Amino acid sequence: MRNILMTVMLLVVVIVLFNSIIAQDTTGTSSQIQSQGDAANTRISQLVP
């Protein structure tokens, strides 16, 4: 029973950390990657061959 409780608590902590670090709307890692990718695409499209 104790092992199950510890496992459930660990999963809850992982989910909370994921939501607060990775999936946050404006300052999360995924939005930063998206904005950097957009900036790179803009720079690449502005290159003159």
LODOKOL-544959 format. One record per atom (N, C-alpha, C, CB): chain; atom name; x negated, y negated, z. Coordinates in Angstrom, 2 decimals, decimal comma. Glycine has a CB too. Layout:
BEGIN
<rec chaine="A" atome="CA" u="X" v="Y" w="Z"/>
...
//
This chain:
BEGIN
<rec chaine="A" atome="N" u="-0,82" v="1,20" w="0,00"/>
<rec chaine="A" atome="CA" u="0,00" v="0,00" w="0,00"/>
<rec chaine="A" atome="C" u="-0,86" v="-1,26" w="0,00"/>
<rec chaine="A" atome="CB" u="0,93" v="0,00" w="1,20"/>
<rec chaine="A" atome="N" u="-1,93" v="-1,21" w="0,77"/>
<rec chaine="A" atome="CA" u="-2,81" v="-2,37" w="0,84"/>
<rec chaine="A" atome="C" u="-3,50" v="-2,60" w="-0,50"/>
<rec chaine="A" atome="CB" u="-3,86" v="-2,18" w="1,94"/>
<rec chaine="A" atome="N" u="-3,89" v="-1,53" w="-1,18"/>
<rec chaine="A" atome="CA" u="-4,54" v="-1,66" w="-2,48"/>
<rec chaine="A" atome="C" u="-3,60" v="-2,27" w="-3,51"/>
<rec chaine="A" atome="CB" u="-5,03" v="-0,31" w="-2,95"/>
<rec chaine="A" atome="N" u="-2,35" v="-1,89" w="-3,47"/>
<rec chaine="A" atome="CA" u="-1,37" v="-2,44" w="-4,41"/>
<rec chaine="A" atome="C" u="-1,18" v="-3,93" w="-4,15"/>
<rec chaine="A" atome="CB" u="-0,01" v="-1,69" w="-4,29"/>
<rec chaine="A" atome="N" u="-1,09" v="-4,32" w="-2,89"/>
<rec chaine="A" atome="CA" u="-0,93" v="-5,73" w="-2,54"/>
<rec chaine="A" atome="C" u="-2,13" v="-6,55" w="-3,01"/>
<rec chaine="A" atome="CB" u="-0,75" v="-5,89" w="-1,04"/>
<rec chaine="A" atome="N" u="-3,32" v="-6,04" w="-2,79"/>
<rec chaine="A" atome="CA" u="-4,52" v="-6,75" w="-3,22"/>
<rec chaine="A" atome="C" u="-4,56" v="-6,89" w="-4,74"/>
<rec chaine="A" atome="CB" u="-5,77" v="-6,02" w="-2,73"/>
<rec chaine="A" atome="N" u="-4,15" v="-5,85" w="-5,46"/>
<rec chaine="A" atome="CA" u="-4,12" v="-5,90" w="-6,91"/>
<rec chaine="A" atome="C" u="-3,12" v="-6,93" w="-7,41"/>
<rec chaine="A" atome="CB" u="-3,79" v="-4,54" w="-7,48"/>
<rec chaine="A" atome="N" u="-1,95" v="-6,95" w="-6,82"/>
<rec chaine="A" atome="CA" u="-0,93" v="-7,93" w="-7,22"/>
<rec chaine="A" atome="C" u="-1,39" v="-9,34" w="-6,92"/>
<rec chaine="A" atome="CB" u="0,40" v="-7,64" w="-6,50"/>
<rec chaine="A" atome="N" u="-1,98" v="-9,55" w="-5,77"/>
<rec chaine="A" atome="CA" u="-2,47" v="-10,89" w="-5,42"/>
<rec chaine="A" atome="C" u="-3,58" v="-11,33" w="-6,37"/>
<rec chaine="A" atome="CB" u="-2,98" v="-10,91" w="-3,97"/>
<rec chaine="A" atome="N" u="-4,47" v="-10,42" w="-6,74"/>
<rec chaine="A" atome="CA" u="-5,53" v="-10,74" w="-7,68"/>
<rec chaine="A" atome="C" u="-4,97" v="-11,11" w="-9,05"/>
<rec chaine="A" atome="CB" u="-6,49" v="-9,56" w="-7,81"/>
<rec chaine="A" atome="N" u="-3,96" v="-10,38" w="-9,50"/>
<rec chaine="A" atome="CA" u="-3,32" v="-10,71" w="-10,78"/>
<rec chaine="A" atome="C" u="-2,65" v="-12,08" w="-10,74"/>
<rec chaine="A" atome="CB" u="-2,29" v="-9,64" w="-11,14"/>
<rec chaine="A" atome="N" u="-2,02" v="-12,41" w="-9,63"/>
<rec chaine="A" atome="CA" u="-1,40" v="-13,73" w="-9,50"/>
<rec chaine="A" atome="C" u="-2,45" v="-14,82" w="-9,57"/>
<rec chaine="A" atome="CB" u="-0,61" v="-13,82" w="-8,17"/>
<rec chaine="A" atome="N" u="-3,56" v="-14,63" w="-8,91"/>
<rec chaine="A" atome="CA" u="-4,64" v="-15,62" w="-8,93"/>
<rec chaine="A" atome="C" u="-5,19" v="-15,78" w="-10,34"/>
<rec chaine="A" atome="CB" u="-5,78" v="-15,22" w="-7,95"/>
<rec chaine="A" atome="N" u="-5,37" v="-14,70" w="-11,06"/>
<rec chaine="A" atome="CA" u="-5,87" v="-14,76" w="-12,43"/>
<rec chaine="A" atome="C" u="-4,90" v="-15,50" w="-13,32"/>
<rec chaine="A" atome="CB" u="-6,13" v="-13,35" w="-12,98"/>
<rec chaine="A" atome="N" u="-3,62" v="-15,25" w="-13,17"/>
<rec chaine="A" atome="CA" u="-2,61" v="-15,93" w="-13,99"/>
<rec chaine="A" atome="C" u="-2,59" v="-17,43" w="-13,68"/>
<rec chaine="A" atome="CB" u="-1,21" v="-15,32" w="-13,75"/>
<rec chaine="A" atome="N" u="-2,67" v="-17,79" w="-12,42"/>
<rec chaine="A" atome="CA" u="-2,68" v="-19,20" w="-12,05"/>
<rec chaine="A" atome="C" u="-3,92" v="-19,90" w="-12,59"/>
<rec chaine="A" atome="CB" u="-2,60" v="-19,36" w="-10,51"/>
<rec chaine="A" atome="N" u="-5,07" v="-19,25" w="-12,47"/>
<rec chaine="A" atome="CA" u="-6,30" v="-19,85" w="-13,00"/>
<rec chaine="A" atome="C" u="-6,24" v="-19,99" w="-14,51"/>
<rec chaine="A" atome="CB" u="-7,52" v="-19,00" w="-12,60"/>
<rec chaine="A" atome="N" u="-5,72" v="-19,01" w="-15,20"/>
<rec chaine="A" atome="CA" u="-5,60" v="-19,08" w="-16,65"/>
<rec chaine="A" atome="C" u="-4,71" v="-20,26" w="-17,04"/>
<rec chaine="A" atome="CB" u="-5,03" v="-17,77" w="-17,23"/>
<rec chaine="A" atome="N" u="-3,58" v="-20,40" w="-16,37"/>
<rec chaine="A" atome="CA" u="-2,66" v="-21,49" w="-16,70"/>
<rec chaine="A" atome="C" u="-3,25" v="-22,85" w="-16,39"/>
<rec chaine="A" atome="CB" u="-1,36" v="-21,32" w="-15,96"/>
<rec chaine="A" atome="N" u="-4,03" v="-22,96" w="-15,35"/>
<rec chaine="A" atome="CA" u="-4,57" v="-24,26" w="-14,98"/>
<rec chaine="A" atome="C" u="-5,83" v="-24,63" w="-15,76"/>
<rec chaine="A" atome="CB" u="-4,87" v="-24,28" w="-13,51"/>
<rec chaine="A" atome="N" u="-6,57" v="-23,65" w="-16,25"/>
<rec chaine="A" atome="CA" u="-7,83" v="-23,95" w="-16,95"/>
<rec chaine="A" atome="C" u="-7,67" v="-23,85" w="-18,46"/>
<rec chaine="A" atome="CB" u="-8,93" v="-23,02" w="-16,49"/>
<rec chaine="A" atome="N" u="-7,12" v="-22,78" w="-18,95"/>
<rec chaine="A" atome="CA" u="-7,09" v="-22,53" w="-20,39"/>
<rec chaine="A" atome="C" u="-5,87" v="-23,14" w="-21,05"/>
<rec chaine="A" atome="CB" u="-7,12" v="-21,04" w="-20,65"/>
<rec chaine="A" atome="N" u="-4,71" v="-22,90" w="-20,52"/>
<rec chaine="A" atome="CA" u="-3,47" v="-23,19" w="-21,24"/>
<rec chaine="A" atome="C" u="-2,86" v="-24,55" w="-20,90"/>
<rec chaine="A" atome="CB" u="-2,48" v="-22,13" w="-20,97"/>
<rec chaine="A" atome="N" u="-3,55" v="-25,39" w="-20,17"/>
<rec chaine="A" atome="CA" u="-2,98" v="-26,69" w="-19,83"/>
<rec chaine="A" atome="C" u="-2,80" v="-27,53" w="-21,09"/>
<rec chaine="A" atome="CB" u="-3,88" v="-27,44" w="-18,81"/>
<rec chaine="A" atome="N" u="-1,72" v="-28,29" w="-21,17"/>
<rec chaine="A" atome="CA" u="-1,32" v="-28,96" w="-22,41"/>
<rec chaine="A" atome="C" u="-2,35" v="-29,95" w="-22,94"/>
<rec chaine="A" atome="CB" u="-0,03" v="-29,66" w="-22,19"/>
<rec chaine="A" atome="N" u="-2,80" v="-30,88" w="-22,15"/>
<rec chaine="A" atome="CA" u="-3,65" v="-31,96" w="-22,67"/>
<rec chaine="A" atome="C" u="-5,12" v="-31,80" w="-22,35"/>
<rec chaine="A" atome="CB" u="-3,18" v="-33,26" w="-22,14"/>
<rec chaine="A" atome="N" u="-5,46" v="-31,19" w="-21,24"/>
<rec chaine="A" atome="CA" u="-6,86" v="-31,09" w="-20,85"/>
<rec chaine="A" atome="C" u="-7,36" v="-29,66" w="-20,78"/>
<rec chaine="A" atome="CB" u="-7,07" v="-31,76" w="-19,53"/>
<rec chaine="A" atome="N" u="-6,58" v="-28,72" w="-21,23"/>
<rec chaine="A" atome="CA" u="-6,99" v="-27,33" w="-21,20"/>
<rec chaine="A" atome="C" u="-8,03" v="-27,02" w="-22,26"/>
<rec chaine="A" atome="CB" u="-5,79" v="-26,42" w="-21,38"/>
<rec chaine="A" atome="N" u="-8,68" v="-25,91" w="-22,10"/>
<rec chaine="A" atome="CA" u="-9,73" v="-25,50" w="-23,03"/>
<rec chaine="A" atome="C" u="-9,19" v="-25,31" w="-24,44"/>
<rec chaine="A" atome="CB" u="-10,39" v="-24,23" w="-22,54"/>
<rec chaine="A" atome="N" u="-8,02" v="-24,73" w="-24,57"/>
<rec chaine="A" atome="CA" u="-7,47" v="-24,48" w="-25,91"/>
<rec chaine="A" atome="C" u="-7,17" v="-25,78" w="-26,63"/>
<rec chaine="A" atome="CB" u="-6,21" v="-23,63" w="-25,81"/>
<rec chaine="A" atome="N" u="-6,69" v="-26,80" w="-25,93"/>
<rec chaine="A" atome="CA" u="-6,42" v="-28,09" w="-26,59"/>
<rec chaine="A" atome="C" u="-7,72" v="-28,79" w="-26,94"/>
<rec chaine="A" atome="CB" u="-5,56" v="-28,98" w="-25,70"/>
<rec chaine="A" atome="N" u="-8,75" v="-28,63" w="-26,13"/>
<rec chaine="A" atome="CA" u="-10,05" v="-29,22" w="-26,46"/>
<rec chaine="A" atome="C" u="-10,65" v="-28,56" w="-27,68"/>
<rec chaine="A" atome="CB" u="-11,00" v="-29,12" w="-25,28"/>
<rec chaine="A" atome="N" u="-10,53" v="-27,24" w="-27,78"/>
<rec chaine="A" atome="CA" u="-11,03" v="-26,52" w="-28,96"/>
<rec chaine="A" atome="C" u="-10,27" v="-26,97" w="-30,19"/>
<rec chaine="A" atome="CB" u="-10,90" v="-25,00" w="-28,77"/>
<rec chaine="A" atome="N" u="-8,95" v="-27,14" w="-30,06"/>
<rec chaine="A" atome="CA" u="-8,13" v="-27,59" w="-31,18"/>
<rec chaine="A" atome="C" u="-8,56" v="-28,98" w="-31,64"/>
<rec chaine="A" atome="CB" u="-6,64" v="-27,59" w="-30,80"/>
<rec chaine="A" atome="N" u="-8,78" v="-29,90" w="-30,72"/>
<rec chaine="A" atome="CA" u="-9,15" v="-31,26" w="-31,10"/>
<rec chaine="A" atome="C" u="-10,54" v="-31,30" w="-31,72"/>
<rec chaine="A" atome="CB" u="-9,09" v="-32,19" w="-29,88"/>
<rec chaine="A" atome="N" u="-11,47" v="-30,50" w="-31,21"/>
<rec chaine="A" atome="CA" u="-12,81" v="-30,44" w="-31,80"/>
<rec chaine="A" atome="C" u="-12,76" v="-29,84" w="-33,21"/>
<rec chaine="A" atome="CB" u="-13,75" v="-29,63" w="-30,91"/>
<rec chaine="A" atome="N" u="-11,91" v="-28,83" w="-33,40"/>
<rec chaine="A" atome="CA" u="-11,75" v="-28,24" w="-34,72"/>
<rec chaine="A" atome="C" u="-11,14" v="-29,22" w="-35,70"/>
<rec chaine="A" atome="CB" u="-10,88" v="-26,99" w="-34,64"/>
<rec chaine="A" atome="N" u="-10,16" v="-29,99" w="-35,25"/>
<rec chaine="A" atome="CA" u="-9,57" v="-31,01" w="-36,11"/>
<rec chaine="A" atome="C" u="-10,60" v="-32,07" w="-36,50"/>
<rec chaine="A" atome="CB" u="-8,38" v="-31,68" w="-35,41"/>
<rec chaine="A" atome="N" u="-11,42" v="-32,48" w="-35,54"/>
<rec chaine="A" atome="CA" u="-12,47" v="-33,46" w="-35,83"/>
<rec chaine="A" atome="C" u="-13,49" v="-32,90" w="-36,82"/>
<rec chaine="A" atome="CB" u="-13,17" v="-33,90" w="-34,54"/>
<rec chaine="A" atome="N" u="-13,85" v="-31,64" w="-36,66"/>
<rec chaine="A" atome="CA" u="-14,80" v="-31,02" w="-37,60"/>
<rec chaine="A" atome="C" u="-14,20" v="-30,91" w="-38,99"/>
<rec chaine="A" atome="CB" u="-15,22" v="-29,63" w="-37,10"/>
<rec chaine="A" atome="N" u="-12,93" v="-30,54" w="-39,08"/>
<rec chaine="A" atome="CA" u="-12,27" v="-30,46" w="-40,39"/>
<rec chaine="A" atome="C" u="-12,21" v="-31,82" w="-41,07"/>
<rec chaine="A" atome="CB" u="-10,85" v="-29,89" w="-40,23"/>
<rec chaine="A" atome="N" u="-11,96" v="-32,86" w="-40,30"/>
<rec chaine="A" atome="CA" u="-11,93" v="-34,22" w="-40,86"/>
<rec chaine="A" atome="C" u="-13,30" v="-34,61" w="-41,39"/>
<rec chaine="A" atome="CB" u="-11,46" v="-35,23" w="-39,80"/>
<rec chaine="A" atome="N" u="-14,34" v="-34,35" w="-40,62"/>
<rec chaine="A" atome="CA" u="-15,70" v="-34,69" w="-41,06"/>
<rec chaine="A" atome="C" u="-16,08" v="-33,90" w="-42,32"/>
<rec chaine="A" atome="CB" u="-16,72" v="-34,41" w="-39,94"/>
<rec chaine="A" atome="N" u="-15,73" v="-32,62" w="-42,36"/>
<rec chaine="A" atome="CA" u="-16,06" v="-31,80" w="-43,52"/>
<rec chaine="A" atome="C" u="-15,31" v="-32,30" w="-44,75"/>
<rec chaine="A" atome="CB" u="-15,72" v="-30,31" w="-43,25"/>
<rec chaine="A" atome="N" u="-14,05" v="-32,68" w="-44,58"/>
<rec chaine="A" atome="CA" u="-13,29" v="-33,15" w="-45,73"/>
<rec chaine="A" atome="C" u="-13,76" v="-34,50" w="-46,23"/>
<rec chaine="A" atome="CB" u="-11,83" v="-33,23" w="-45,38"/>
<rec chaine="A" atome="N" u="-14,46" v="-35,25" w="-45,41"/>
<rec chaine="A" atome="CA" u="-14,96" v="-36,57" w="-45,82"/>
<rec chaine="A" atome="C" u="-16,34" v="-36,50" w="-46,47"/>
<rec chaine="A" atome="CB" u="-15,01" v="-37,50" w="-44,62"/>
<rec chaine="A" atome="N" u="-16,95" v="-35,34" w="-46,49"/>
<rec chaine="A" atome="CA" u="-18,26" v="-35,22" w="-47,13"/>
<rec chaine="A" atome="C" u="-18,13" v="-35,43" w="-48,63"/>
<rec chaine="A" atome="CB" u="-18,89" v="-33,85" w="-46,84"/>
<rec chaine="A" atome="N" u="-19,12" v="-36,13" w="-49,18"/>
<rec chaine="A" atome="CA" u="-19,12" v="-36,38" w="-50,62"/>
<rec chaine="A" atome="C" u="-20,13" v="-35,42" w="-51,24"/>
<rec chaine="A" atome="CB" u="-19,48" v="-37,89" w="-50,95"/>
<rec chaine="A" atome="N" u="-19,67" v="-34,60" w="-52,20"/>
<rec chaine="A" atome="CA" u="-20,60" v="-33,65" w="-52,82"/>
<rec chaine="A" atome="C" u="-21,59" v="-34,31" w="-53,75"/>
<rec chaine="A" atome="CB" u="-19,83" v="-32,60" w="-53,58"/>
//
